[in-house]
């Protein structure tokens, strides 16, 4: 399938996890020994392979497992796969452990926590030659986390080939998730449009197993990427001084995406009466979220505005704010029930029963990571 790509880089501070020399070999978070080579490239987890440096048992490659079957609505299809997992990872259960934790992390925040039954989730086994990812590794999807900026390169054609192994699933309406066998602090989501330049629902979210499988950071970044960007097409709610002020072209782009139901948590207007989340401002039911108009978003320090000082789409450390929860709820109703007429009142009634309870407005991403220079979403043509 020829598609047009929007390559989104959603950087989080790129942490490097390297290990010193110990005896015996230290283990990674799956209990496997690590390389003890001083020449290991910074930022890439060096994992200890078999003696011949490769794994050759592909008997389980391409096997499709249903992790969860939708019991409500038409079923929203999600496909999870891993890259840099060798035959030994499949044989000892590591691969499926990662798939299951990914599934649980995806549905750990409201509103999808309470809407989980709308989703059918598959895992496709992808056996890589090498255990680990990086430029010098031979893996199914050729994922390589950037060492200089946030982002992950990959073989998108190969990913689509494995997605097609799931029977009866239309790729244009699915959400694909690729988990990297790496502990790098990274994350990226690709958005797509069809040959007529019209946005489609299909998105590809990629995330390493940041720090370790039980890490709160892994859960948060995965939620930010998969649910925020991938499912609901939300924009980032942080800005960097180095990005400066959004140009008129960027403001126009954000506005045009609103027509498709995308980027509903950022706006080029600072008028509280006209921003896309205006109905929340002054609504006493959301007083604890301090919803207003805050400058900085879509990676720009100025010219783009967000609904709250902090949120899941900012530092990842707080729940989704109410405008983002509404966008997620509406998307689930659209995909799961075929409804595009969800009223504000319907969402508010749902949210009153399923509202997050923990909020933290004290630390914002822009204060912590002001040195980053991520690129805003840009449409790219796939060849």
NUSEDREN-830468 format. One record per atom (N, C-alpha, C): residue in one letter; x, y, z. Coordinates in steps of 0.2 Angstrom, whole numbers, plus 5000, padded with zeros to 4 digits. Layout:
<sites>
AXYZ/...
</sites>
This chain:
<sites>
X500449945000/X500050005000/X500450065000/X500350114995/X500750174995/X500350224999/X500650255004/X500350305008/X500850365009/X500550415012/X500950475013/X500950475021/X501550495023/X501750485030/X501850555033/X501550565039/X501750615044/X502150585049/X502850605049/X503250585054/X503350625060/X503050595065/X503050635071/X503650615076/X503950665078/X504550655083/X504350685090/X504250635095/X503950655101/X504550645106/X505050685107/X505550675111/X505450675118/X505750635122/X505750635129/X506450635130/X506750655136/X507450655137/X507750595135/X508250595131/X508550535128/X509050505133/X508850465138/X509250435143/X509650375140/X510250375142/X510750315140/X510850275146/X510750205145/X510850155150/X511350115148/X511950115151/X512550075149/X512750045156/X513049985155/X513249945161/X514049945161/X514349945167/X515049935168/X515249865167/X515849845168/X516049775168/X516049745174/X515649685174/X515549645181/X515749575179/X515849535184/X515949465184/X515449435189/X514949385187/X514949365180/X514549425176/X514449405169/X514049455165/X513449475168/X513249545168/X512649565171/X512049545166/X511449545169/X510949525165/X510549585163/X510149585157/X509649635155/X509049625159/X508549665158/X507949655162/X507449595160/X507749555155/X507449495153/X507849435156/X508349445160/X508749395162/X509349365158/X509449405152/X509949385147/X510549425148/X511149395147/X511749425148/X511949485143/X512249535145/X512449595141/X513149585139/X513249615133/X513949625130/X514349665135/X515049645136/X515449685140/X516049715135/X515749755130/X516249785126/X516249855126/X516849885127/X516949955128/X516749995121/X516649955116/X516549985109/X515849995108/X515349975112/X514649975111/X514450045110/X514050055105/X513850125103/X513350155109/X513450215110/X513150245116/X512350245114/X511950225119/X511250225118/X510950165115/X511350115113/X511150055111/X511250005116/X510749965118/X510849915123/X511149855119/X511749835121/X512149775118/X511949715122/X511649665118/X511449605121/X511849545119/X511849495123/X512349445122/X511949395117/X512249375111/X511849335107/X512149255108/X511949215104/X512149145104/X512849155101/X513249095102/X513949095100/X514049115093/X513649095088/X513749115081/X513449185080/X513249215085/X512949285084/X512349295080/X511949235079/X511349245076/X510849185079/X510249195077/X509649155079/X509349135073/X509249065072/X508949045066/X508249005066/X507948995072/X507348965072/X506749015071/X506449005065/X505949055063/X505249015063/X505248965066/X504548925066/X503948955069/X504049005073/X503549035076/X503449105073/X503849125068/X503749185065/X503149195062/X502749255063/X502149265059/X501549245063/X501649205068/X501049175072/X500649235075/X499949235074/X499549285076/X499149255083/X499149295088/X498849285094/X498349335096/X497749315098/X497249365100/X497349375107/X497549435109/X497649455116/X497049475120/X496549505116/X495949525119/X495449535113/X494849505114/X494349515109/X493749565111/X493649605107/X493149665109/X492449625111/X492149655116/X491449625118/X490949685117/X491149745115/X490649795114/X490849825108/X490349845104/X490449885098/X490649835092/X490949875087/X491149835081/X491849815082/X492249835087/X492949805088/X493449855084/X493849885088/X494349935086/X495049895086/X495349885080/X495849835080/X496549865081/X496949835086/X497649855087/X498049795086/X498649805083/X499149755082/X499749775086/X500049725090/X500649735094/X501149695091/X501749715090/X502349675087/X502949695091/X503449655091/X504049675094/X504649665089/X505149705090/X505749705085/X506349695090/X506849655087/X507449645091/X507349585096/X506849545095/X506749485099/X506849425095/X507349385097/X507649325094/X507249265096/X507349205093/X507049145094/X507049125102/X507549145105/X507649125112/X507149165116/X506949225114/X506449265117/X505749245117/X505649215111/X504949185110/X504949115114/X505449075114/X505449015117/X505349015125/X505649065128/X505649075135/X505049115137/X504649135133/X504049175135/X504149255135/X504749275134/X504949345135/X504449385130/X504449365124/X504049405119/X503349415121/X503049365123/X502349365125/X502249405131/X502749405136/X502649445142/X502749515140/X503149535135/X503149605133/X502549625130/X502249585126/X501549595122/X501049605127/X501049565133/X500449575138/X500549635142/X501149655143/X501249715147/X501149775143/X501249775137/X501149825132/X500349835132/X499949785132/X499249785132/X498949815138/X499249795144/X499049825150/X499149895151/X499749915148/X499949985149/X499550025144/X499350005139/X498950045134/X498250065137/X497950025141/X497350035144/X497350055152/X497950085154/X498050105161/X497750175162/X497550215158/X497350285159/X496650295156/X496250335160/X495550355157/X495650395151/X495150395147/X494550355147/X494650285144/X495150265141/X495250205138/X495250145143/X495450155149/X495350105154/X494650085155/X494150125154/X493450105155/X493150095148/X493550095143/X493250085136/X493650025133/X494049985137/X494449935135/X494049885131/X493449865133/X493049815129/X492849835122/X493049895120/X492849905113/X493449885108/X493949865111/X494649845107/X494749775106/X494949755100/X495249685099/X495949695098/X496349665101/X497049675101/X497449605099/X497849615094/X498249555092/X498949565093/X499349505094/X500049505094/X500249465088/X500749495084/X501049455079/X501749435081/X501949375081/X502649355083/X503149375077/X503649415079/X504149435074/X504849415076/X505149365073/X505749335075/X506349365072/X506749405076/X507349435073/X507949395073/X508449405069/X509049365069/X509449385075/X509449445077/X509849465083/X509349485089/X509649485095/X509349505101/X509549575103/X509049625101/X509249695102/X509149725096/X509149795096/X509049835090/X509649885090/X509749915084/X510249965082/X510449955075/X510950005073/X511150005067/X511549935065/X511849905069/X512249845068/X511949785069/X511249785070/X510849725072/X510449705066/X510349645065/X509849615060/X509249605063/X508749645062/X508049635065/X507549635060/X506949605061/X506349605057/X506249675054/X506149725058/X505849785056/X506449845056/X507049825057/X507649865056/X507549935060/X507249925066/X507149985070/X507850005073/X507950075072/X508550105075/X508350165079/X508450165085/X508350235089/X508850285087/X508650345086/X509150395085/X509650405091/X510250415090/X510750435095/X510850505096/X510550545092/X510650625092/X510050655093/X509450625091/X508850665092/X508250615093/X507750635096/X507150585097/X506950565090/X506750495090/X506550465083/X506750395083/X506450365079/X506550295077/X506450275070/X506950255066/X506850235059/X506650165059/X506350145054/X506150075053/X505950055046/X505849995045/X505649965038/X504849965038/X504550015036/X503850025036/X503449965031/X503849955026/X503549905021/X503549835025/X504049815029/X504049755032/X503549755038/X503449815041/X502949815046/X502249805043/X502149835038/X501449825034/X501349745032/X501949715030/X501949645028/X501649605034/X501949615040/X501749575046/X501049595048/X500849655048/X500149675049/X499649635045/X499849625039/X499349595034/X499249515036/X499649495041/X499549425043/X498949415047/X498749475050/X498149465054/X497549465049/X497149415049/X496649405044/X496049455045/X495749475040/X495149515040/X495249585043/X495849615043/X495949675046/X496149725041/X495849785040/X496049835036/X496549875039/X497149885035/X497649925038/X497449995039/X497050025035/X496950095035/X496550115042/X496250065045/X495850075051/X496150045057/X496750025057/X497049985063/X497550035066/X497750015072/X498250045076/X498849995077/X499450015074/X499949965075/X500449995080/X500749945084/X501149965089/X501849915089/X502349945088/X503049905088/X503449925094/X503549875098/X503949875104/X504749855103/X505149905104/X505849885103/X506249855109/X506649805108/X506949765113/X507649815114/X507449865118/X507949915120/X507749955126/X508149985130/X507950025135/X508050095134/X508150115128/X508250185126/X507650225128/X507750285130/X507150335132/X506950365125/X506450345122/X506250365115/X505550355114/X505350375108/X504650355107/X504450395101/X504050375096/X503850405090/X503250375087/X502850415084/X502250395080/X502150425073/X501950385069/X501850405062/X501150405061/X500950465058/X500250465055/X500250465047/X499650445045/X499650435037/X499050465034/X499150475028/X498550495023/X498550455017/X498050455014/X497950405008/X498250445002/X498150414996/X498450444990/X498150504988/X497550524991/X497250584989/X497350634995/X497850624999/X498050665004/X497550675010/X497150625010/X496650635016/X496850585022/X496850615028/X497150575033/X496750515034/X497050455036/X496750395038/X496850375045/X496450335048/X496550315055/X497150285057/X497450245052/X498050205053/X498550245056/X498950215061/X499550255064/X499950195066/X500650215066/X501150165069/X501450205074/X501450175080/X501750195086/X502350155088/X502950175090/X503450135091/X503750165098/X503950115102/X504150135109/X504650075111/X505250095114/X505650045117/X505350025124/X505649965127/X505449945133/X505949995138/X505650055139/X506050105142/X506250085150/X506850085151/X507150065158/X507049985159/X506449965160/X506249895161/X505549885160/X505349825160/X504649805158/X504149835163/X504249845169/X503849865174/X503949945175/X504349975171/X504450045172/X503850085171/X503750135176/X503250185175/X503350225169/X503950245168/X504150285162/X503950245155/X504050185155/X503850145149/X503050145148/X502750145154/X501950145154/X501750215151/X502050265154/X501850335152/X501950355145/X502550335143/X502750355136/X502350315131/X502250245132/X501850205128/X501150235128/X500850255133/X500150285133/X500150355129/X500650395130/X500750455126/X500750445119/X501150395117/X501250375110/X500550345107/X500450285110/X499850245107/X499150275107/X499050295113/X498350315114/X498250395112/X498750435115/X498750505113/X498850515106/X499350505103/X499550515096/X499250465091/X499250405093/X499050345088/X498350345087/X497950335093/X497250325093/X496850395092/X497050445096/X496650505096/X496850565092/X497450555089/X497850605085/X497850665089/X498050665095/X498250725099/X498850755097/X498950815098/X499650845098/X499950855104/X500650865104/X501050875110/X500850945113/X500850945120/X500651005123/X501251035126/X501851025123/X502451065126/X502751105120/X503151155122/X503451195118/X504151205120/X504651225115/X505351235117/X505551305115/X505951335119/X506151405117/X506551405110/X506851355109/X507251355103/X506851345097/X506251325098/X505751315092/X505451385090/X505451435095/X505251495094/X504451495093/X504151545089/X503451555089/X503251525082/X502651485082/X502451455076/X502251505071/X502451495065/X502251535059/X501551535057/X501351575053/X500651575051/X500451505047/X500951485044/X500851415041/X500751365045/X501051365051/X500951305056/X500351315059/X500151375061/X499451395064/X498951365059/X498951385053/X498451365048/X498451285048/X499051255048/X499051185048/X498651155054/X498751175060/X498451155065/X497651165065/X497451215062/X496751235061/X496451185056/X496851175051/X496551125046/X496451055048/X496951035053/X496850965055/X496250965060/X496051015063/X495451015067/X494850995063/X494851005057/X494250985052/X494150905052/X494750875053/X494750805053/X494650775060/X494650815065/X494550785072/X495250775075/X495750805072/X496450795074/X496750855078/X497150845082/X497550895086/X496950945090/X496450905093/X495950945096/X496150975103/X496850955105/X497050985111/X497551035110/X497651065104/X498051125103/X497751165098/X497851235099/X497551285095/X497951345093/X497851375088/X498251435086/X497951495089/X497351495092/X497051545095/X497151545102/X497151605105/X497251615112/X496551645115/X496051645111/X495451675113/X495051615117/X494951625123/X494551575127/X493851555124/X493551605121/X492851595118/X492851555112/X493451545108/X493451515102/X493951455101/X494351445106/X494751385106/X494351315106/X494651265103/X494251205102/X493951175108/X494251195114/X494051165120/X493651215124/X493351265121/X493151325125/X492551305130/X492151255128/X491651235132/X491851215139/X492451185140/X492751165146/X492951225151/X493151275148/X493351335151/X492751365155/X492851365162/X492351395166/X491751345168/X491851285165/X491351225168/X491551205174/X491151215179/X491351195186/X491551125187/X491251085183/X491351005184/X492150995182/X492451035179/X493151025178/X493651075181/X493351105187/X493751165190/X494451135193/X494451075195/X495051045197/X495651045192/X495451045186/X495951035180/X496251105178/X495951165181/X496151225179/X496251235171/X495751215168/X495751225160/X495651295158/X496151315154/X496151385151/X496551385145/X496951435143/X497351445137/X498051455139/X498451405138/X499151415140/X499651415134/X500051455134/X500451465128/X501051415128/X501151385122/X501651325121/X501351265120/X501451235114/X501151175111/X501351155104/X501251095102/X501451075096/X502251085094/X502551085100/X503351095101/X503551165100/X503051215099/X503251285099/X503151325105/X503651365107/X503551405113/X503051455113/X502851485107/X502351535106/X501951525100/X501351555100/X500951545094/X500451485094/X500551435098/X500151375099/X499951375106/X499351355107/X499051355114/X498851285116/X498851275123/X498551205125/X498051225131/X497751165133/X497151185138/X497351185145/X497951145147/X498151145154/X498851155154/X499151175160/X499851175161/X500151115160/X499851055163/X500150995163/X499650945161/X499950885158/X499450835155/X499950775153/X499550725151/X499950665148/X500250685141/X499950735138/X500250755132/X500850805133/X500950825139/X501550865140/X502150825143/X502150815149/X502650775152/X502550705153/X501950685151/X501750615152/X501650595159/X501750635164/X501650615171/X501050635174/X500550665170/X499850675173/X499350635168/X498750635170/X498250595166/X498150645160/X497750615155/X497450655150/X497050715153/X497050775150/X496650825152/X495950815149/X495450855151/X494750845149/X494650845141/X494950905138/X494850905131/X495150845127/X495750815130/X496050755127/X495650695128/X495350695134/X494850635136/X494250635131/X494050695130/X493450695126/X493650675119/X494250695116/X494450675109/X494550595109/X494750565114/X494850495115/X494150465115/X493750485119/X493050455120/X492750465113/X492750515110/X492350525103/X492650485098/X493350475098/X493650425093/X493450355094/X493350335101/X493150265102/X492450255100/X492050305101/X491350305099/X491250305091/X491750335088/X491750345080/X491950275078/X492450245080/X492750185078/X492350125080/X492150125086/X491850065089/X491050065088/X490750115087/X490050115086/X489850155080/X490250185076/X490050215070/X489750285071/X489850315077/X489450375079/X489950435078/X489750485075/X490150545075/X489750605078/X489150595081/X488750645084/X488750645091/X489250625094/X489350625102/X489350695104/X488850705109/X488750775112/X489250785117/X489350855119/X489750875125/X489450845131/X488750845131/X488450825137/X488550745138/X488550705133/X488650635134/X489350625136/X489850655134/X490550645136/X490550665144/X490250725145/X490350745152/X490050695157/X489450665155/X489150615159/X489550555160/X489850535155/X490350475155/X490950495160/X491250555158/X491850575162/X491650575169/X491050595171/X490950605178/X491050545182/X490950485179/X490950425182/X491650395182/X492050415176/X492650385175/X493250435175/X493150485179/X493650545179/X494350525183/X494950535180/X495550525184/X495550565190/X495850545195/X495850585202/X496550615204/X497050595200/X497750625202/X497950675197/X498150735199/X498350785195/X498950815198/X499450835193/X500050875196/X500150925191/X500150995193/X500251045189/X500951085191/X501351055195/X501851085197/X502451085193/X502551035189/X503151025184/X502951015177/X503151055173/X502951055166/X503551025162/X503450995156/X503950975152/X504451025149/X504151085148/X504551135145/X505051165150/X504851155156/X505351185161/X505951125162/X505751065161/X506251015162/X506751005156/X506451005150/X506750985144/X506851045139/X506951105141/X506951155136/X507451155131/X507951115132/X508551105127/X508351065120/X507851035120/X507650985115/X507351025109/X507451005103/X507251035097/X506850985093/X506250965095/X505950915090/X505550945085/X505550905079/X505150935073/X504450925074/X504050975072/X503250965072/X503050915067/X502450895067/X502250845062/X502350875055/X502550835050/X502750855043/X502450795039/X502050815034/X501850755029/X502450745024/X502550675024/X503050655019/X502750595014/X502950595008/X502750555003/X503150485003/X502850435005/X503150365004/X503250344997/X503750324995/X503850294988/X503650224987/
</sites>
